[in-house]
Amino acid sequence: MLHVVGRHPTCLRRIILGIVLGFISFGLSAVELDQRVYHNAIAQECHGCHFENRMKPVGTLANGASQWTDQKCVACHTEIDEVASHYRQGIDDFRYVALPVKDERLKSMADYPLAYLDAPVWPVFQSKSARVNRTTLVNFLNAPHGTCHEGTCIAPGMMAYTGISESDVLAISEHFSAIPAETQREQQGSIRRGKMLFDQKCATCHDSSQPSGYNATAMSLFSAHWIEQYANGPVVAGRSMPRMTVSRRDAHDLYAYFQDVRARSQTKLAQAVSQIELNFERLPQKHLSAKALTYIWHGFWRDTGCVHCHGIEGRAKDAFSMASRREIEHWLKTKDARALYQRLAIREKEEAFGLGAAQAGMPATGRPLPSQLIQLLGIWIKSGCPNETHQQLCQGKWNDQAS
């Protein structure tokens, strides 16, 4: 079977090393990077997802499958995806027998692929130019952007690192000191003029996430320096954007406009999130059927993927362990169970806005759960988190009168 060793958190997708370290010359080979002593778990995640050595296994198992460290999510998921592709094509694969994934899931991966498969390796066009500044990078890590097209959005595919600060980012590696700080000219750019320039030069491709992949909110990731350099740069392999004349002043004004768009989107998202508690209060308290209770206790946590992060080796097991029923029951008795409903409902809002919230929703990197499941869990919590014998395991003002 595919095996993961170590207890380090799952990969930090897409940005820290992918965007920042790509322009820094380390003078280290992939093997040398594999032997680095990491200062913290986030640094391990960066290397596991965004360095060239990310596909290097730590060993080979008896059945021939690769053995990966826990931070090499890209490699592990790539191997699983390869086995799934062979299964769908009817190609024999010696790794299939020991793969702990249901056949139905192997089939569905064609339409619903695993996370991390598209995490880029150093996705920059000019090797010595940063695409971000410290402010935009921290903003992104706290609240990643998703995509929006024709009024429909998709929640961010990268896990949020809410609460991460500039000093936290700089502490990851000594090389991060090369990330420039936000300049005074960036801070003083004209939002009004930036919007005018955007409408004139950028909106055709960037008013939504198609075809560029970046709408105005997502463009807030980039520094003014990178906007100017990239817009005026040569058309090279892999670039679809035509060369455009953008002055330094234009770049600062566009930068200011993109930051304003992000800020306004975050405000609207926060307002929507604030309604979640009211929505919970409106849920009914009711006597749940035996079928519903059986599903919650024996199917929900696994079917929805919660155990991926909260299971035995999950990155979030310390916050809420689902490694055993006893641990789930203990959490329900000692914590505020409304947090489960809230985090799942926040993910719906993140999907609606294509942007991460101040408190990240769950699932952390996937699409929101169906509304019916979120509502079922909310009613179950509102009714006291009953087990199969209707014993209430969580208590609160909302269920004082529950029968």
C-alpha positions as CSV (number, residue, x, y, z in Angstrom):
1,M,0.0,0.0,0.0
2,L,1.0,3.6,-0.4
3,H,2.5,4.6,3.0
4,V,3.1,7.9,4.7
5,V,5.6,8.3,7.5
6,G,5.9,11.2,9.9
7,R,3.5,13.3,11.8
8,H,4.1,16.7,10.1
9,P,1.2,18.8,8.8
10,T,-0.1,18.4,5.3
11,C,1.3,20.5,2.4
12,L,1.0,24.3,2.3
13,R,-0.3,24.5,-1.3
14,R,0.7,26.8,-4.0
15,I,2.4,29.8,-2.6
16,I,5.2,30.2,0.0
17,L,7.9,28.4,-1.8
18,G,6.2,28.1,-5.1
19,I,6.0,31.9,-5.6
20,V,8.7,33.2,-3.3
21,L,11.6,30.8,-3.4
22,G,11.5,30.4,-7.1
23,F,13.4,33.7,-7.6
24,I,16.1,32.9,-5.0
25,S,19.3,31.0,-5.9
26,F,20.1,28.5,-3.2
27,G,22.9,26.7,-4.9
28,L,21.5,23.4,-3.5
29,S,20.7,20.3,-5.4
30,A,17.4,18.4,-4.8
31,V,19.3,15.8,-2.7
32,E,20.7,18.6,-0.5
33,L,17.3,20.1,0.0
34,D,16.0,16.7,1.1
35,Q,18.7,16.8,3.8
36,R,17.9,20.2,5.1
37,V,17.1,20.7,8.8
38,Y,13.7,22.5,8.8
39,H,13.0,25.1,11.4
40,N,9.3,24.4,11.6
41,A,6.5,22.3,10.1
42,I,5.5,25.0,7.6
43,A,8.9,24.9,6.1
44,Q,8.6,21.2,5.6
45,E,5.3,21.6,3.9
46,C,6.8,24.2,1.5
47,H,9.6,21.9,0.4
48,G,7.2,18.9,0.2
49,C,4.9,20.7,-2.2
50,H,7.0,23.2,-4.2
51,F,10.6,22.1,-4.5
52,E,11.9,19.9,-7.3
53,N,12.7,17.1,-4.9
54,R,9.1,16.7,-3.9
55,M,8.8,13.6,-6.0
56,K,11.7,11.8,-4.3
57,P,10.5,9.0,-2.0
58,V,12.2,8.0,1.2
59,G,12.0,4.4,0.3
60,T,10.1,1.6,-1.5
61,L,7.7,-0.7,0.2
62,A,7.6,-4.5,-0.3
63,N,4.9,-4.3,-2.9
64,G,6.9,-1.8,-5.0
65,A,4.9,1.3,-4.0
66,S,6.8,4.4,-2.9
67,Q,7.1,5.5,0.7
68,W,6.6,9.2,1.3
69,T,7.1,11.5,4.2
70,D,3.8,13.1,5.3
71,Q,4.7,16.6,3.9
72,K,5.1,15.2,0.3
73,C,1.4,15.3,-0.4
74,V,2.0,16.1,-4.1
75,A,4.0,12.9,-4.6
76,C,1.6,10.6,-2.7
77,H,-1.5,12.0,-4.4
78,T,0.3,11.8,-7.8
79,E,1.0,8.1,-7.2
80,I,-2.6,7.4,-6.1
81,D,-3.9,9.3,-9.2
82,E,-1.6,7.2,-11.4
83,V,-3.0,3.9,-9.9
84,A,-6.6,5.3,-10.4
85,S,-5.9,6.1,-14.0
86,H,-4.6,2.6,-14.6
87,Y,-7.7,1.2,-12.9
88,R,-10.0,3.1,-15.1
89,Q,-8.1,2.0,-18.2
90,G,-8.1,-1.6,-17.2
91,I,-4.3,-1.6,-16.9
92,D,-2.8,-4.0,-14.3
93,D,-1.0,-2.2,-11.5
94,F,0.8,-4.1,-8.8
95,R,0.1,-1.2,-6.3
96,Y,-3.7,-1.5,-6.7
97,V,-4.2,-4.6,-4.4
98,A,-2.8,-2.7,-1.3
99,L,-4.3,0.7,-2.1
100,P,-6.8,1.7,0.7
101,V,-9.1,3.5,-1.6
102,K,-12.5,2.3,-2.8
103,D,-13.0,1.4,-6.4
104,E,-15.8,4.0,-6.6
105,R,-13.4,6.7,-5.5
106,L,-10.8,5.6,-8.1
107,K,-13.4,6.0,-10.8
108,S,-14.6,9.4,-9.5
109,M,-11.0,10.8,-9.5
110,A,-11.4,11.4,-13.2
111,D,-14.0,14.1,-12.5
112,Y,-13.1,14.9,-8.8
113,P,-9.3,14.7,-8.6
114,L,-7.3,14.7,-5.4
115,A,-5.9,17.9,-4.0
116,Y,-2.4,19.1,-4.5
117,L,-1.9,17.6,-8.0
118,D,-1.6,21.1,-9.6
119,A,0.7,22.5,-6.9
120,P,3.4,24.3,-9.0
121,V,7.2,24.0,-8.7
122,W,8.6,27.5,-8.6
123,P,5.9,29.1,-10.9
124,V,7.8,32.2,-12.0
125,F,8.8,33.4,-15.4
126,Q,11.8,35.4,-14.5
127,S,14.1,33.7,-12.1
128,K,15.2,36.7,-10.1
129,S,12.0,38.6,-9.6
130,A,9.6,38.2,-6.7
131,R,6.0,38.2,-7.6
132,V,4.8,39.2,-4.2
133,N,5.6,41.5,-1.3
134,R,5.4,40.6,2.3
135,T,2.0,42.1,2.8
136,T,0.3,40.4,-0.2
137,L,1.8,37.1,0.7
138,V,0.6,37.2,4.3
139,N,-2.8,38.3,3.1
140,F,-3.0,35.4,0.8
141,L,-1.8,32.8,3.3
142,N,-4.4,34.0,5.8
143,A,-7.2,34.1,3.2
144,P,-6.4,32.4,-0.1
145,H,-8.4,33.2,-3.2
146,G,-10.4,30.7,-5.2
147,T,-11.8,31.3,-8.6
148,C,-15.0,33.0,-10.0
149,H,-16.5,32.9,-13.5
150,E,-19.9,34.0,-14.7
151,G,-21.2,34.5,-11.2
152,T,-20.1,31.1,-9.9
153,C,-17.2,30.7,-7.6
154,I,-15.1,27.9,-6.2
155,A,-13.6,28.0,-2.7
156,P,-9.9,28.3,-2.4
157,G,-8.0,25.1,-3.2
158,M,-5.1,26.0,-0.8
159,M,-5.3,25.5,2.9
160,A,-5.5,28.7,4.8
161,Y,-3.0,29.6,7.5
162,T,-5.1,32.0,9.5
163,G,-3.2,34.0,12.0
164,I,0.2,33.7,10.2
165,S,2.1,37.0,10.4
166,E,4.9,38.6,8.5
167,S,7.4,37.6,11.2
168,D,6.1,34.0,11.0
169,V,6.7,33.9,7.3
170,L,10.2,35.5,7.6
171,A,11.1,32.9,10.3
172,I,10.5,30.0,7.9
173,S,13.8,30.5,6.3
174,E,16.6,33.0,6.2
175,H,16.0,33.4,2.4
176,F,12.6,34.9,3.0
177,S,14.3,38.2,4.0
178,A,14.6,38.7,0.2
179,I,10.8,39.2,0.0
180,P,10.3,43.0,-0.4
181,A,8.2,44.9,2.0
182,E,5.2,46.8,0.7
183,T,6.4,50.2,-0.5
184,Q,5.1,53.6,0.3
185,R,4.2,54.1,-3.4
186,E,2.2,50.9,-3.4
187,Q,0.3,52.1,-0.3
188,Q,-0.3,55.5,-1.9
189,G,-1.6,54.2,-5.3
190,S,-4.8,55.7,-6.7
191,I,-7.7,53.2,-6.4
192,R,-9.8,55.3,-8.7
193,R,-7.2,55.5,-11.4
194,G,-6.4,51.8,-10.9
195,K,-10.0,50.9,-11.6
196,M,-10.0,53.0,-14.7
197,L,-6.8,51.3,-15.9
198,F,-8.3,47.9,-15.1
199,D,-11.4,48.5,-17.0
200,Q,-9.4,49.7,-20.0
201,K,-6.6,47.2,-20.1
202,C,-7.3,44.2,-17.9
203,A,-11.0,43.5,-17.5
204,T,-11.4,41.5,-20.7
205,C,-9.3,38.7,-19.2
206,H,-9.3,39.5,-15.5
207,D,-12.9,40.5,-14.8
208,S,-13.4,36.8,-13.9
209,S,-11.0,33.9,-13.3
210,Q,-11.3,32.8,-16.9
211,P,-9.3,32.6,-19.1
212,S,-6.3,33.9,-17.0
213,G,-6.9,32.1,-13.7
214,Y,-6.8,35.4,-11.9
215,N,-9.7,37.8,-11.3
216,A,-9.2,41.2,-9.6
217,T,-9.3,39.7,-6.1
218,A,-6.6,37.2,-7.0
219,M,-4.5,39.8,-8.6
220,S,-4.1,41.3,-5.2
221,L,-1.4,38.7,-4.6
222,F,1.1,40.4,-6.8
223,S,3.4,43.3,-6.0
224,A,3.4,46.5,-8.1
225,H,6.9,45.7,-9.2
226,W,5.8,42.3,-10.6
227,I,2.8,43.8,-12.3
228,E,4.9,46.3,-14.1
229,Q,7.6,43.7,-15.0
230,Y,5.3,41.0,-16.1
231,A,3.0,43.2,-18.2
232,N,5.9,44.8,-20.1
233,G,7.9,41.5,-20.3
234,P,8.5,39.3,-23.3
235,V,6.0,36.7,-24.4
236,V,7.7,33.4,-23.5
237,A,6.7,29.8,-23.5
238,G,3.8,29.2,-21.1
239,R,2.6,32.8,-21.1
240,S,-0.8,33.5,-22.6
241,M,-1.0,37.2,-21.7
242,P,0.0,39.6,-24.5
243,R,2.7,42.2,-23.8
244,M,1.2,45.4,-22.5
245,T,2.6,48.8,-21.7
246,V,2.2,49.5,-18.0
247,S,4.1,52.3,-16.4
248,R,5.4,52.3,-12.9
249,R,2.7,54.7,-11.8
250,D,0.1,52.5,-13.6
251,A,1.4,49.5,-11.7
252,H,1.1,51.2,-8.3
253,D,-2.5,52.3,-9.1
254,L,-3.5,48.9,-10.3
255,Y,-1.9,47.4,-7.1
256,A,-4.0,49.8,-5.0
257,Y,-7.2,48.8,-6.8
258,F,-6.6,45.1,-6.5
259,Q,-6.0,45.5,-2.7
260,D,-9.2,47.5,-2.5
261,V,-11.2,44.8,-4.3
262,R,-9.8,42.2,-2.0
263,A,-10.6,44.3,1.1
264,R,-14.2,44.9,-0.1
265,S,-14.7,41.2,-0.8
266,Q,-13.5,40.3,2.6
267,T,-15.9,42.8,4.2
268,K,-18.8,41.3,2.3
269,L,-17.7,37.8,3.2
270,A,-17.4,38.7,6.9
271,Q,-21.0,40.0,6.8
272,A,-22.2,36.8,5.3
273,V,-20.3,34.7,7.8
274,S,-21.8,36.7,10.7
275,Q,-25.3,35.4,9.7
276,I,-24.2,31.8,10.3
277,E,-24.9,31.9,14.1
278,L,-28.4,33.3,13.4
279,N,-29.0,30.4,10.9
280,F,-28.0,27.9,13.5
281,E,-30.4,29.4,16.0
282,R,-33.2,29.0,13.4
283,L,-32.6,25.3,13.1
284,P,-35.2,23.1,14.8
285,Q,-34.6,20.8,17.8
286,K,-36.1,17.4,16.9
287,H,-36.0,13.7,17.7
288,L,-33.7,12.3,14.9
289,S,-34.5,9.0,13.4
290,A,-32.4,5.9,14.1
291,K,-31.3,6.0,10.5
292,A,-30.0,9.6,10.8
293,L,-28.2,8.8,14.0
294,T,-26.6,5.7,12.7
295,Y,-25.3,7.6,9.7
296,I,-23.8,10.4,11.8
297,W,-22.0,8.1,14.1
298,H,-20.9,5.5,11.5
299,G,-20.7,7.2,8.2
300,F,-20.6,11.0,8.3
301,W,-17.0,11.5,9.6
302,R,-15.5,9.2,6.9
303,D,-17.9,10.0,4.0
304,T,-17.2,13.7,4.3
305,G,-13.4,13.3,4.5
306,C,-13.2,14.7,8.1
307,V,-10.9,11.9,9.1
308,H,-8.3,12.9,6.5
309,C,-7.3,15.8,8.8
310,H,-8.7,14.6,12.1
311,G,-7.9,10.9,12.0
312,I,-5.0,9.0,13.6
313,E,-2.2,10.8,11.7
314,G,-4.2,13.9,10.6
315,R,-2.7,17.4,10.8
316,A,-5.7,18.6,12.9
317,K,-6.0,15.7,15.3
318,D,-4.8,17.7,18.2
319,A,-7.7,20.2,17.8
320,F,-10.3,17.4,17.3
321,S,-9.3,13.8,17.1
322,M,-11.7,11.4,15.3
323,A,-9.3,8.5,15.8
324,S,-11.9,6.7,17.9
325,R,-15.5,7.1,18.9
326,R,-14.3,7.7,22.5
327,E,-12.3,10.7,21.4
328,I,-15.2,12.1,19.4
329,E,-17.5,11.7,22.4
330,H,-15.0,13.4,24.7
331,W,-14.7,16.4,22.3
332,L,-18.5,16.7,22.1
333,K,-18.8,16.7,25.9
334,T,-16.0,19.2,26.5
335,K,-16.1,21.6,23.6
336,D,-18.6,23.8,21.9
337,A,-20.1,21.6,19.2
338,R,-21.5,24.6,17.3
339,A,-18.0,25.1,16.0
340,L,-18.5,22.1,13.7
341,Y,-21.6,23.6,12.1
342,Q,-20.0,27.0,11.9
343,R,-16.8,25.8,10.1
344,L,-18.8,23.7,7.6
345,A,-21.1,26.6,6.9
346,I,-18.2,29.0,6.5
347,R,-16.9,26.9,3.7
348,E,-20.2,27.4,1.9
349,K,-19.6,31.2,2.2
350,E,-16.0,30.8,1.0
351,E,-17.4,29.0,-2.1
352,A,-19.9,31.7,-2.7
353,F,-17.3,34.5,-2.6
354,G,-14.3,32.6,-4.0
355,L,-12.2,33.8,-1.0
356,G,-11.0,32.5,2.3
357,A,-12.7,33.8,5.5
358,A,-11.0,35.2,8.6
359,Q,-11.9,31.9,10.3
360,A,-11.2,29.2,7.7
361,G,-14.1,26.9,6.7
362,M,-14.0,23.1,6.4
363,P,-13.1,21.0,4.5
364,A,-9.9,23.0,4.3
365,T,-9.0,22.3,0.7
366,G,-12.2,20.7,-0.7
367,R,-15.6,21.8,-1.9
368,P,-18.3,22.5,0.7
369,L,-20.4,19.7,2.0
370,P,-23.9,19.5,0.6
371,S,-26.2,21.9,2.4
372,Q,-28.5,19.0,3.5
373,L,-25.6,17.4,5.4
374,I,-24.6,20.7,7.0
375,Q,-28.2,21.2,8.1
376,L,-28.4,17.6,9.4
377,L,-25.3,18.1,11.5
378,G,-26.7,21.5,12.8
379,I,-30.0,19.9,13.8
380,W,-28.1,17.0,15.5
381,I,-26.0,19.5,17.5
382,K,-29.0,21.7,18.2
383,S,-30.7,18.6,19.6
384,G,-27.8,17.8,22.0
385,C,-25.5,15.6,19.8
386,P,-27.5,12.4,20.6
387,N,-26.0,8.9,20.2
388,E,-28.0,5.9,18.9
389,T,-29.8,5.6,22.3
390,H,-30.6,9.4,22.2
391,Q,-28.2,10.2,25.1
392,Q,-27.2,13.8,24.7
393,L,-23.5,14.3,24.5
394,C,-23.3,18.1,24.0
395,Q,-25.1,20.7,26.0
396,G,-25.8,24.4,25.5
397,K,-28.4,27.1,25.8
398,W,-29.8,26.0,22.4
399,N,-30.8,22.6,23.6
400,D,-31.8,23.2,27.2
401,Q,-35.4,22.3,26.3
402,A,-34.6,19.6,23.8
403,S,-36.6,16.4,24.3
